[in-house]
Amino acid sequence: MTTKWIIGIVLAVLIILIILVFTGKKSVHHEITINASPEQVWNVLTDTDSYDEWNPVMKLLKGNIKEGNQVTYQFTQDENNQSEIPSKVKQVIPNKLLNQGGGMPLVLTFDHKYILESVDRGTRIVIHEDYKGIGVNFWNPKPVELAYAKLNKALKQRVESLN
């Protein structure tokens, strides 16, 4: 091969990688209304010591939910898929927002938010997660969205049973 061919192949690969990075965007979203105040929902959501009692999806393995902290969760997507997810607590606004993120830059990153909003019948809680990176192009986020639906339903049941 000549130098021109090698340079051409390297440039083509770089262009493909750049395109994959910029086109690799997906998100999951689930929301539910809980018949309780944002404060009541927040208290259950941030009481990670009690997750074993009600949360079938997330278990805090390491760290504390405090802005700037590193935390590690055990994420149970379904019966056959569990993984440890390290993340950083990016923003905490009590009774309104818990924002965490992590992943591998350029490969697959996530920005995870629990958003609490007061509504007529209680609190709307939204779990929204945005993904970016090359790996997103080759990944189906639907099972994660289903896991978050399960988490929200369990949160609703837990909060409403405490009232």
MDAnalysis code that builds the backbone (N, CA, C; Angstrom):
import MDAnalysis as mda
import numpy as np

u = mda.Universe.empty(489, n_residues=163, atom_resindex=np.repeat(np.arange(163), 3), trajectory=True)
u.add_TopologyAttr("name", ["N", "CA", "C"] * 163)
u.add_TopologyAttr("resid", np.arange(1, 164))
u.add_TopologyAttr("resname", ["MET", "THR", "THR", "LYS", "TRP", "ILE", "ILE", "GLY", "ILE", "VAL", "LEU", "ALA", "VAL", "LEU", "ILE", "ILE", "LEU", "ILE", "ILE", "LEU", "VAL", "PHE", "THR", "GLY", "LYS", "LYS", "SER", "VAL", "HIS", "HIS", "GLU", "ILE", "THR", "ILE", "ASN", "ALA", "SER", "PRO", "GLU", "GLN", "VAL", "TRP", "ASN", "VAL", "LEU", "THR", "ASP", "THR", "ASP", "SER", "TYR", "ASP", "GLU", "TRP", "ASN", "PRO", "VAL", "MET", "LYS", "LEU", "LEU", "LYS", "GLY", "ASN", "ILE", "LYS", "GLU", "GLY", "ASN", "GLN", "VAL", "THR", "TYR", "GLN", "PHE", "THR", "GLN", "ASP", "GLU", "ASN", "ASN", "GLN", "SER", "GLU", "ILE", "PRO", "SER", "LYS", "VAL", "LYS", "GLN", "VAL", "ILE", "PRO", "ASN", "LYS", "LEU", "LEU", "ASN", "GLN", "GLY", "GLY", "GLY", "MET", "PRO", "LEU", "VAL", "LEU", "THR", "PHE", "ASP", "HIS", "LYS", "TYR", "ILE", "LEU", "GLU", "SER", "VAL", "ASP", "ARG", "GLY", "THR", "ARG", "ILE", "VAL", "ILE", "HIS", "GLU", "ASP", "TYR", "LYS", "GLY", "ILE", "GLY", "VAL", "ASN", "PHE", "TRP", "ASN", "PRO", "LYS", "PRO", "VAL", "GLU", "LEU", "ALA", "TYR", "ALA", "LYS", "LEU", "ASN", "LYS", "ALA", "LEU", "LYS", "GLN", "ARG", "VAL", "GLU", "SER", "LEU", "ASN"])
u.atoms.positions = np.array([
    [0.836, -1.186, 0.000],
    [0.000, 0.000, 0.000],
    [0.881, 1.249, 0.000],
    [0.382, 2.232, -0.672],
    [1.124, 3.482, -0.693],
    [0.716, 4.344, 0.496],
    [1.523, 5.337, 0.763],
    [1.264, 6.261, 1.857],
    [-0.077, 6.965, 1.663],
    [-0.409, 7.295, 0.417],
    [-1.682, 7.973, 0.140],
    [-2.867, 7.095, 0.536],
    [-2.776, 5.798, 0.259],
    [-3.858, 4.884, 0.624],
    [-4.002, 4.789, 2.142],
    [-2.898, 4.688, 2.821],
    [-2.929, 4.589, 4.287],
    [-3.525, 5.858, 4.881],
    [-3.100, 7.004, 4.411],
    [-3.654, 8.269, 4.895],
    [-5.149, 8.341, 4.599],
    [-5.539, 7.909, 3.408],
    [-6.958, 7.906, 3.031],
    [-7.794, 7.009, 3.936],
    [-7.284, 5.836, 4.244],
    [-8.006, 4.899, 5.117],
    [-8.113, 5.472, 6.530],
    [-7.024, 6.025, 7.050],
    [-7.041, 6.622, 8.386],
    [-8.039, 7.767, 8.434],
    [-8.037, 8.632, 7.432],
    [-8.998, 9.744, 7.394],
    [-10.432, 9.249, 7.321],
    [-10.685, 8.217, 6.524],
    [-12.039, 7.667, 6.413],
    [-12.502, 7.112, 7.756],
    [-11.623, 6.394, 8.457],
    [-11.973, 5.842, 9.769],
    [-12.251, 6.977, 10.757],
    [-11.426, 8.006, 10.745],
    [-11.645, 9.142, 11.642],
    [-12.972, 9.840, 11.353],
    [-13.289, 10.012, 10.098],
    [-14.564, 10.645, 9.729],
    [-15.736, 9.804, 10.208],
    [-15.643, 8.494, 10.027],
    [-16.717, 7.598, 10.487],
    [-16.858, 7.687, 12.008],
    [-15.751, 7.679, 12.730],
    [-15.806, 7.777, 14.196],
    [-16.413, 9.110, 14.638],
    [-16.035, 10.192, 13.985],
    [-16.592, 11.507, 14.323],
    [-18.095, 11.524, 14.071],
    [-18.517, 10.967, 12.956],
    [-19.957, 10.896, 12.657],
    [-20.679, 10.074, 13.719],
    [-20.104, 8.938, 14.114],
    [-20.732, 8.096, 15.140],
    [-20.827, 8.817, 16.479],
    [-19.801, 9.586, 16.835],
    [-19.844, 10.333, 18.094],
    [-20.991, 11.332, 18.075],
    [-21.118, 12.084, 16.975],
    [-22.123, 13.145, 16.929],
    [-23.537, 12.637, 16.659],
    [-23.671, 11.457, 16.082],
    [-25.020, 10.923, 15.844],
    [-25.473, 10.008, 16.974],
    [-24.567, 9.645, 17.868],
    [-24.893, 8.741, 18.965],
    [-25.621, 9.446, 20.087],
    [-26.928, 9.591, 19.932],
    [-27.740, 10.234, 20.966],
    [-29.064, 9.480, 21.085],
    [-29.392, 9.091, 22.303],
    [-30.673, 8.458, 22.595],
    [-31.078, 8.870, 24.001],
    [-32.332, 8.620, 24.335],
    [-32.780, 8.916, 25.689],
    [-33.883, 7.950, 26.084],
    [-34.089, 7.851, 27.399],
    [-35.222, 7.107, 27.948],
    [-35.972, 8.065, 28.861],
    [-37.257, 7.788, 29.018],
    [-38.112, 8.697, 29.764],
    [-39.279, 7.901, 30.342],
    [-39.544, 8.120, 31.615],
    [-40.758, 7.570, 32.221],
    [-41.224, 8.534, 33.296],
    [-42.523, 8.743, 33.345],
    [-43.070, 9.608, 34.388],
    [-44.326, 8.991, 34.964],
    [-44.579, 9.365, 36.219],
    [-45.734, 8.842, 36.936],
    [-46.158, 9.902, 37.948],
    [-47.436, 9.904, 38.295],
    [-47.929, 10.817, 39.328],
    [-48.133, 10.028, 40.612],
    [-47.595, 10.577, 41.698],
    [-47.685, 9.945, 43.007],
    [-48.569, 10.816, 43.883],
    [-49.500, 10.206, 44.572],
    [-50.425, 10.926, 45.444],
    [-49.750, 11.271, 46.765],
    [-48.819, 12.202, 46.689],
    [-48.076, 12.658, 47.867],
    [-47.348, 13.943, 47.487],
    [-46.864, 14.641, 48.484],
    [-46.150, 15.890, 48.240],
    [-44.743, 15.609, 47.690],
    [-44.136, 16.590, 47.022],
    [-42.755, 16.410, 46.577],
    [-41.808, 16.064, 47.735],
    [-42.060, 16.641, 48.907],
    [-41.209, 16.351, 50.059],
    [-41.289, 14.879, 50.451],
    [-42.497, 14.316, 50.428],
    [-42.669, 12.908, 50.779],
    [-41.985, 12.003, 49.747],
    [-42.129, 12.337, 48.478],
    [-41.488, 11.549, 47.421],
    [-39.968, 11.666, 47.551],
    [-39.475, 12.873, 47.742],
    [-38.040, 13.110, 47.874],
    [-37.455, 12.317, 49.038],
    [-38.154, 12.298, 50.165],
    [-37.659, 11.582, 51.342],
    [-37.461, 10.101, 51.057],
    [-38.381, 9.494, 50.321],
    [-38.243, 8.074, 49.980],
    [-37.141, 7.889, 48.929],
    [-37.133, 8.752, 47.917],
    [-36.148, 8.642, 46.838],
    [-34.715, 8.779, 47.350],
    [-34.495, 9.628, 48.320],
    [-33.132, 9.870, 48.803],
    [-32.754, 9.049, 50.036],
    [-33.680, 8.242, 50.527],
    [-33.385, 7.343, 51.649],
    [-32.825, 6.043, 51.080],
    [-31.578, 6.103, 50.637],
    [-30.981, 4.958, 49.955],
    [-30.793, 3.747, 50.869],
    [-30.770, 3.963, 52.183],
    [-30.655, 2.839, 53.110],
    [-31.877, 1.927, 53.058],
    [-33.014, 2.466, 52.600],
    [-34.244, 1.681, 52.532],
    [-34.517, 1.107, 51.139],
    [-33.631, 1.323, 50.193],
    [-33.863, 0.833, 48.830],
    [-34.128, -0.675, 48.785],
    [-33.448, -1.437, 49.637],
    [-33.660, -2.891, 49.637],
    [-35.110, -3.265, 49.926],
    [-35.827, -2.401, 50.623],
    [-37.211, -2.692, 51.003],
    [-38.202, -2.479, 49.865],
    [-37.854, -1.649, 48.875],
    [-38.856, -1.325, 47.866],
    [-38.318, -1.175, 46.442],
    [-37.033, -0.909, 46.273],
    [-36.506, -0.547, 44.959],
    [-35.945, -1.781, 44.238],
    [-36.646, -2.274, 43.205],
    [-36.187, -3.468, 42.500],
    [-35.118, -3.179, 41.448],
    [-34.772, -1.918, 41.233],
    [-33.899, -1.549, 40.125],
    [-32.540, -1.024, 40.592],
    [-32.539, -0.148, 41.581],
    [-31.305, 0.510, 42.014],
    [-30.989, 0.169, 43.461],
    [-29.710, -0.036, 43.713],
    [-29.230, -0.226, 45.082],
    [-27.927, 0.558, 45.180],
    [-27.843, 1.462, 46.134],
    [-26.624, 2.239, 46.312],
    [-25.579, 1.360, 46.996],
    [-24.467, 1.122, 46.302],
    [-23.398, 0.292, 46.846],
    [-22.336, 1.110, 47.566],
    [-22.095, 2.322, 47.053],
    [-20.994, 3.110, 47.587],
    [-21.294, 4.588, 47.406],
    [-20.995, 5.383, 48.435],
    [-21.126, 6.827, 48.359],
    [-22.412, 7.340, 48.970],
    [-22.536, 8.662, 48.996],
    [-23.722, 9.334, 49.514],
    [-24.235, 10.302, 48.458],
    [-25.549, 10.461, 48.419],
    [-26.148, 11.381, 47.464],
    [-25.941, 12.804, 47.972],
    [-24.852, 13.378, 47.528],
    [-24.497, 14.748, 47.870],
    [-23.787, 15.332, 46.657],
    [-24.137, 16.545, 46.299],
    [-23.576, 17.177, 45.117],
    [-22.052, 17.074, 45.106],
    [-21.516, 16.613, 43.989],
    [-20.078, 16.461, 43.817],
    [-19.536, 15.095, 44.180],
    [-20.321, 14.283, 44.885],
    [-19.862, 12.960, 45.310],
    [-19.868, 11.955, 44.169],
    [-18.988, 10.973, 44.289],
    [-19.002, 9.798, 43.429],
    [-19.841, 8.737, 44.137],
    [-20.704, 8.087, 43.387],
    [-21.533, 7.015, 43.926],
    [-21.482, 5.831, 42.971],
    [-21.785, 4.659, 43.492],
    [-21.866, 3.462, 42.657],
    [-23.164, 2.746, 42.987],
    [-23.934, 2.440, 41.953],
    [-25.192, 1.726, 42.100],
    [-25.072, 0.331, 41.511],
    [-25.854, -0.577, 42.054],
    [-26.108, -1.837, 41.374],
    [-27.413, -1.619, 40.627],
    [-27.364, -1.709, 39.323],
    [-28.527, -1.490, 38.467],
    [-29.028, -2.839, 37.999],
    [-30.277, -3.157, 38.322],
    [-30.883, -4.406, 37.894],
    [-31.875, -4.089, 36.785],
    [-31.426, -4.313, 35.562],
    [-32.268, -4.039, 34.395],
    [-33.397, -5.055, 34.322],
    [-33.068, -6.323, 34.517],
    [-34.049, -7.407, 34.580],
    [-33.382, -8.572, 35.301],
    [-34.046, -9.712, 35.348],
    [-33.541, -10.856, 36.107],
    [-32.150, -11.289, 35.655],
    [-31.834, -11.094, 34.389],
    [-30.576, -11.585, 33.835],
    [-29.497, -10.521, 33.675],
    [-29.808, -9.283, 33.981],
    [-28.867, -8.201, 33.725],
    [-28.707, -7.276, 34.917],
    [-27.590, -7.438, 35.616],
    [-27.216, -6.553, 36.711],
    [-25.840, -5.995, 36.401],
    [-25.642, -4.740, 36.762],
    [-24.329, -4.146, 36.560],
    [-24.082, -3.061, 37.593],
    [-22.815, -2.823, 37.853],
    [-22.430, -1.737, 38.739],
    [-22.223, -0.493, 37.891],
    [-22.862, 0.591, 38.302],
    [-22.825, 1.838, 37.550],
    [-22.217, 2.936, 38.428],
    [-20.969, 3.323, 38.157],
    [-20.411, 4.465, 38.881],
    [-20.909, 5.768, 38.258],
    [-21.174, 6.740, 39.088],
    [-21.608, 8.034, 38.566],
    [-21.232, 9.141, 39.537],
    [-21.400, 10.349, 39.063],
    [-21.126, 11.525, 39.885],
    [-22.437, 12.250, 40.119],
    [-22.665, 12.661, 41.357],
    [-23.852, 13.453, 41.682],
    [-23.567, 14.873, 41.196],
    [-24.263, 15.274, 40.133],
    [-24.001, 16.565, 39.500],
    [-24.766, 17.712, 40.145],
    [-26.029, 17.448, 40.496],
    [-26.848, 18.526, 41.053],
    [-27.929, 17.933, 41.941],
    [-28.135, 18.575, 43.084],
    [-29.190, 18.190, 44.017],
    [-29.971, 19.452, 44.374],
    [-31.249, 19.462, 44.043],
    [-32.162, 20.521, 44.478],
    [-33.262, 19.807, 45.251],
    [-33.201, 19.835, 46.591],
    [-34.156, 19.070, 47.392],
    [-35.598, 19.289, 46.942],
    [-36.324, 18.177, 46.867],
    [-37.743, 18.127, 46.504],
    [-38.004, 18.484, 45.045],
    [-36.940, 18.648, 44.221],
    [-37.125, 19.035, 42.820],
    [-36.280, 18.234, 41.829],
    [-34.987, 18.037, 42.117],
    [-34.097, 17.463, 41.112],
    [-32.938, 16.713, 41.745],
    [-32.681, 15.529, 41.201],
    [-31.469, 14.772, 41.488],
    [-30.873, 14.415, 40.137],
    [-29.679, 14.951, 39.852],
    [-29.030, 14.775, 38.557],
    [-27.680, 14.102, 38.769],
    [-27.491, 12.979, 38.062],
    [-26.252, 12.214, 38.154],
    [-25.788, 11.863, 36.746],
    [-24.514, 11.645, 36.586],
    [-24.008, 11.302, 35.266],
    [-22.734, 10.506, 35.342],
    [-22.391, 9.905, 34.215],
    [-21.165, 9.124, 34.166],
    [-20.993, 8.480, 32.812],
    [-20.203, 7.430, 32.801],
    [-19.934, 6.701, 31.571],
    [-18.520, 6.938, 31.079],
    [-18.289, 6.530, 29.836],
    [-16.982, 6.672, 29.206],
    [-17.086, 7.719, 28.103],
    [-16.420, 8.863, 28.271],
    [-16.508, 9.921, 27.260],
    [-16.221, 9.391, 25.852],
    [-17.010, 9.869, 24.913],
    [-16.981, 9.517, 23.497],
    [-17.532, 8.125, 23.205],
    [-17.480, 7.212, 24.175],
    [-17.974, 5.856, 23.953],
    [-19.453, 5.774, 24.315],
    [-19.776, 6.041, 25.579],
    [-21.167, 6.071, 26.030],
    [-21.209, 6.801, 27.365],
    [-21.897, 7.923, 27.387],
    [-22.093, 8.661, 28.631],
    [-23.582, 8.784, 28.903],
    [-23.908, 9.002, 30.174],
    [-25.308, 9.175, 30.547],
    [-25.472, 10.379, 31.449],
    [-26.627, 11.005, 31.322],
    [-27.034, 12.119, 32.186],
    [-28.408, 11.735, 32.713],
    [-28.464, 11.351, 33.984],
    [-29.671, 10.782, 34.609],
    [-30.309, 11.821, 35.520],
    [-31.619, 11.992, 35.367],
    [-32.335, 12.965, 36.204],
    [-33.607, 12.363, 36.771],
    [-33.809, 12.643, 38.064],
    [-35.115, 12.477, 38.696],
    [-35.640, 13.893, 38.849],
    [-36.779, 14.169, 38.250],
    [-37.368, 15.505, 38.302],
    [-38.710, 15.393, 39.017],
    [-38.886, 16.159, 40.087],
    [-40.125, 16.156, 40.852],
    [-40.852, 17.469, 40.613],
    [-42.139, 17.358, 40.309],
    [-42.941, 18.550, 40.023],
    [-44.283, 18.435, 40.732],
    [-44.625, 19.456, 41.492],
    [-45.911, 19.480, 42.179],
    [-47.028, 19.614, 41.155],
    [-48.045, 18.759, 41.268],
    [-49.225, 18.811, 40.397],
    [-50.470, 18.743, 41.271],
    [-51.638, 18.911, 40.654],
    [-52.895, 18.943, 41.411],
    [-53.075, 17.753, 42.350],
    [-52.780, 16.566, 41.873],
    [-53.051, 15.368, 42.671],
    [-51.827, 14.857, 43.418],
    [-50.752, 15.638, 43.468],
    [-49.563, 15.175, 44.179],
    [-48.285, 15.611, 43.514],
    [-47.477, 14.627, 43.105],
    [-46.165, 14.904, 42.523],
    [-45.976, 14.081, 41.258],
    [-45.591, 14.765, 40.201],
    [-45.177, 14.052, 38.993],
    [-43.678, 13.833, 39.141],
    [-43.265, 12.580, 39.013],
    [-41.831, 12.289, 39.017],
    [-41.453, 11.762, 37.644],
    [-40.423, 12.370, 37.110],
    [-39.910, 12.008, 35.796],
    [-38.519, 11.412, 35.985],
    [-38.304, 10.262, 35.393],
    [-36.956, 9.722, 35.271],
    [-36.586, 9.913, 33.811],
    [-35.550, 10.691, 33.574],
    [-35.112, 10.965, 32.205],
    [-33.603, 10.775, 32.139],
    [-33.164, 10.052, 31.113],
    [-31.740, 9.802, 30.962],
    [-31.363, 9.997, 29.504],
    [-30.358, 10.838, 29.274],
    [-29.821, 11.081, 27.933],
    [-28.497, 10.344, 27.806],
    [-28.280, 9.752, 26.620],
    [-27.059, 9.013, 26.332],
    [-26.381, 9.630, 25.117],
    [-25.064, 9.644, 25.143],
    [-24.273, 10.137, 24.014],
    [-23.054, 9.245, 23.830],
    [-22.562, 9.197, 22.598],
    [-21.315, 8.490, 22.320],
    [-21.446, 7.487, 21.204],
    [-20.315, 6.974, 20.775],
    [-20.257, 6.011, 19.675],
    [-21.101, 4.783, 19.983],
    [-20.989, 4.262, 21.196],
    [-21.684, 3.029, 21.558],
    [-23.195, 3.125, 21.502],
    [-23.725, 4.325, 21.621],
    [-25.175, 4.513, 21.610],
    [-25.775, 4.049, 20.281],
    [-25.021, 4.189, 19.206],
    [-25.506, 3.777, 17.887],
    [-25.780, 2.276, 17.794],
    [-25.174, 1.505, 18.669],
    [-25.266, 0.048, 18.601],
    [-25.983, -0.546, 19.809],
    [-26.784, 0.272, 20.491],
    [-27.383, -0.134, 21.767],
    [-28.861, 0.206, 21.781],
    [-29.663, -0.705, 22.319],
    [-31.105, -0.520, 22.445],
    [-31.434, -0.114, 23.883],
    [-31.901, 1.121, 24.115],
    [-32.181, 1.568, 25.476],
    [-33.544, 1.124, 26.024],
    [-34.343, 0.435, 25.224],
    [-35.700, 0.060, 25.655],
    [-35.717, -0.731, 26.971],
    [-34.838, -1.716, 27.175],
    [-34.853, -2.434, 28.462],
    [-34.578, -1.518, 29.661],
    [-33.750, -0.498, 29.485],
    [-33.486, 0.455, 30.567],
    [-34.747, 1.262, 30.851],
    [-35.440, 1.679, 29.799],
    [-36.683, 2.427, 29.979],
    [-37.718, 1.589, 30.736],
    [-37.798, 0.307, 30.424],
    [-38.722, -0.584, 31.139],
    [-38.320, -0.723, 32.610],
    [-37.016, -0.769, 32.876],
    [-36.548, -0.843, 34.265],
    [-36.926, 0.429, 35.020],
    [-36.807, 1.585, 34.374],
    [-37.174, 2.835, 35.034],
    [-38.679, 2.929, 35.262],
    [-39.472, 2.343, 34.391],
    [-40.915, 2.285, 34.618],
    [-41.201, 1.442, 35.864],
    [-40.488, 0.332, 36.000],
    [-40.639, -0.521, 37.178],
    [-40.221, 0.237, 38.442],
    [-39.131, 0.993, 38.362],
    [-38.662, 1.778, 39.496],
    [-39.701, 2.819, 39.902],
    [-40.237, 3.547, 38.924],
    [-41.240, 4.574, 39.236],
    [-42.491, 3.973, 39.872],
    [-42.933, 2.829, 39.376],
    [-44.121, 2.175, 39.950],
    [-43.852, 1.728, 41.389],
    [-42.648, 1.225, 41.637],
    [-42.294, 0.809, 42.997],
    [-42.187, 2.018, 43.923],
    [-41.650, 3.119, 43.414],
    [-41.564, 4.349, 44.200],
    [-42.963, 4.843, 44.562],
    [-43.853, 4.833, 43.600],
    [-45.243, 5.256, 43.838],
    [-45.871, 4.390, 44.936],
    [-45.725, 3.090, 44.796],
    [-46.314, 2.181, 45.778],
    [-45.719, 2.420, 47.167],
    [-44.430, 2.620, 47.241],
    [-43.766, 2.822, 48.538],
    [-44.241, 4.131, 49.194],
    [-44.207, 5.223, 48.432],
    [-44.594, 6.522, 48.998],
    [-46.046, 6.508, 49.439],
    [-46.926, 5.993, 48.585],
    [-48.356, 6.007, 48.917],
    [-48.673, 5.057, 50.074],
    [-47.894, 4.003, 50.247],
    [-48.145, 3.090, 51.379],
    [-47.707, 3.701, 52.709],
    [-46.792, 4.666, 52.656],
    [-46.333, 5.315, 53.874],
    [-47.273, 6.422, 54.330],
    [-48.175, 6.849, 53.457],
    [-49.117, 7.949, 53.795],
    [-50.394, 7.412, 54.402],
])
